[in-house]
């Protein structure tokens, strides 16, 4: 299946090659895993980068610290995961993740 889903979480362990899922995926507060808008963009040459873009409307309070690309709306296979400094969101906020995977 194509890798077209983005999920976010609150895990803080560094991303590693052996990761098979988002460490602590958020499943509430409007931040559930969802289909992203998928396009190809240029990093070095035309269409060398897959870009997934998703904006969530937040309905709770969270400190988002990780995101990942997966190939299913539930469970699925993880393509990539990133950990970052907490992005604190509260009800009424929007959270946009743009995840790029460059091929060389």
C-alpha positions in Angstrom: 0.0 0.0 0.0 1.1 3.5 -0.7 2.6 5.6 2.1 -0.1 8.4 2.2 -0.9 8.8 5.9 0.6 11.1 8.6 0.4 10.5 12.3 1.6 12.6 15.2 2.5 11.6 18.7 4.0 12.6 22.1 7.0 10.2 22.0 10.5 11.6 22.7 12.8 8.7 22.0 15.1 9.5 19.0 14.1 8.2 15.7 16.0 5.0 14.7 16.2 2.7 11.7 14.5 -0.1 13.6 11.3 2.0 14.3 8.2 0.2 13.2 5.6 2.7 14.4 5.1 6.1 15.9 6.3 5.8 19.6 3.3 7.2 21.3 0.7 8.0 18.6 -2.1 10.5 19.4 -5.5 9.0 18.8 -7.8 11.8 20.1 -8.0 15.6 20.2 -8.6 15.9 16.5 -5.0 14.7 15.9 -5.8 11.2 14.8 -3.7 9.6 11.9 -5.1 10.9 8.6 -4.6 10.8 4.8 -2.2 13.5 3.7 -2.1 15.5 0.4 0.8 13.8 -1.5 2.8 15.5 -4.2 6.3 15.4 -5.7 8.5 18.4 -5.4 12.0 19.4 -6.3 14.9 19.3 -3.9 17.8 18.9 -6.4 16.1 17.7 -9.6 12.5 17.7 -10.7 10.2 15.3 -8.7 13.1 13.9 -6.5 11.1 14.4 -3.3 7.8 13.0 -2.0 6.0 15.6 0.1 3.1 14.7 2.4 1.1 17.6 3.8 -1.7 17.5 6.5 -3.4 20.1 8.6 -5.3 19.0 11.7 -7.9 21.0 13.6 -7.1 20.5 17.3 -9.9 19.8 19.8 -7.8 19.2 22.9 -4.5 20.1 24.5 -1.3 18.2 23.5 2.5 18.7 23.3 3.3 17.1 19.9 6.8 15.8 19.6 6.9 13.3 16.8 5.4 12.5 13.4 5.5 9.6 11.0 4.5 8.4 7.5 2.5 5.2 7.4 0.7 3.2 4.7 -2.7 2.6 6.5 -5.3 4.5 8.5 -4.7 2.0 11.3 -1.7 -0.1 12.2 0.3 -0.3 8.8 3.9 0.0 8.1 6.1 3.0 9.1 8.2 4.6 6.3 9.8 7.3 8.4 9.6 9.0 11.8 10.9 12.3 13.1 11.2 13.6 16.7 11.2 17.4 17.3 10.9 20.0 20.1 7.4 20.0 21.5 4.7 22.0 19.6 2.1 22.8 22.1 -1.4 23.0 20.8 -4.8 23.7 22.4 -8.4 23.4 21.2 -9.0 25.6 18.2 -5.4 25.5 17.0 -4.4 24.1 13.6 -1.3 21.9 13.3 0.3 21.5 9.9 2.9 18.8 9.2 4.8 18.8 5.9 7.0 15.7 5.7 9.5 15.4 2.8 11.3 12.3 1.7 14.1 13.1 -0.8 15.5 10.4 -3.2 18.9 10.6 -4.6 
